[in-house]
Amino acid sequence: MIFRQISPDTRLERNYFGLWEPVAGALIAAPKIDLVLTPLVAFDKSRNRIGMGGGYFDRCFAFLRHRRNWLHPKLIGLAFDCQRVEKIQTNPWDISLYRIVTESRVT
């Protein structure tokens, strides 16, 4: 994944997945980002997540696994309560979330 700075006049185009992305803009390194809002498929009370299965998220933010204190970015999952599961079996490369926000609570 790459991150770009955007402004109100930034031109966006649809990517392969149909998502709007900036065509140009200064690249931003992942550790320099303050906050990342990410959708997810499922989550548990330990803030583990299941994504879309490509591994992009975990590879992009792998540097967070080696930090003692949670600095940047704060990874916030956006979900519905119905996506909560009892327990997610994690892998060594999985990156957990800082918080998860649903329609009724913040975990």
C-alpha positions in Angstrom: 0.0 0.0 0.0 1.1 3.5 -0.6 -0.3 6.7 0.9 -0.6 10.1 -0.8 -1.3 13.6 0.5 -4.6 14.9 -0.9 -6.3 18.3 -1.0 -9.8 19.4 -2.1 -8.6 19.8 -5.7 -6.8 16.4 -5.9 -7.9 14.4 -8.9 -9.2 10.9 -8.1 -9.6 7.9 -10.3 -11.1 4.5 -9.7 -8.6 1.7 -9.2 -8.9 -2.0 -10.1 -11.2 -2.6 -7.1 -13.4 0.4 -7.9 -12.1 2.5 -5.1 -11.3 6.2 -5.6 -7.6 6.9 -5.3 -5.5 10.1 -5.8 -3.7 10.2 -9.2 -0.8 12.3 -7.8 0.4 13.8 -4.6 3.3 13.6 -2.2 4.0 10.1 -0.9 3.6 9.7 2.8 5.5 6.9 4.7 3.2 4.8 6.9 4.9 5.7 10.2 4.3 9.4 9.5 0.5 8.9 9.3 -1.5 9.8 12.5 -4.6 7.8 11.9 -5.8 4.9 9.7 -9.5 4.0 9.4 -9.9 0.6 8.1 -12.9 -1.6 7.3 -12.8 -5.3 8.4 -14.7 -8.5 8.0 -14.6 -9.6 11.7 -13.0 -8.7 15.0 -12.7 -9.9 18.6 -12.5 -8.4 22.0 -8.7 -8.4 21.8 -8.9 -6.1 18.8 -7.7 -8.8 16.4 -9.1 -8.5 12.9 -9.9 -10.5 9.8 -9.5 -8.4 6.7 -10.1 -9.2 3.1 -7.4 -11.8 2.9 -4.7 -10.1 0.8 -2.3 -9.4 3.6 -1.7 -5.9 2.5 -2.6 -4.4 5.8 -0.4 -6.6 7.9 2.6 -6.2 5.6 2.2 -2.4 5.4 2.0 -2.0 9.2 4.4 -4.8 10.2 6.8 -2.2 11.7 4.2 -1.7 14.5 4.8 -5.3 15.7 8.3 -4.3 17.1 7.2 -1.2 19.0 7.0 -1.1 22.7 4.7 1.9 22.7 2.0 2.5 20.1 3.0 5.6 18.3 1.9 6.2 14.7 -0.3 5.4 13.1 -3.3 4.6 15.3 -5.1 1.8 13.5 -8.9 2.1 14.0 -11.2 -0.6 12.6 -14.7 0.4 11.5 -17.3 -2.3 11.8 -20.8 -3.3 12.9 -21.5 -5.1 16.2 -22.7 -8.1 14.2 -19.1 -8.5 12.9 -17.8 -9.3 16.4 -16.8 -12.9 17.0 -15.7 -14.7 20.2 -12.1 -15.3 19.2 -9.9 -14.9 16.1 -7.0 -17.4 15.7 -4.1 -15.1 15.0 -0.9 -15.7 13.0 2.5 -14.3 13.9 2.3 -11.7 11.2 -1.1 -10.3 12.2 -1.3 -6.7 13.3 -4.0 -5.9 15.8 -5.9 -2.6 15.9 -5.6 0.2 18.4 -9.4 0.6 18.7 -12.5 -0.7 16.9 -15.6 1.6 16.5 -19.0 0.1 15.8 -22.5 1.7 15.8 -22.8 1.2 19.5 -19.4 1.1 21.1 -15.6 1.8 21.0 -13.5 -1.2 21.9 
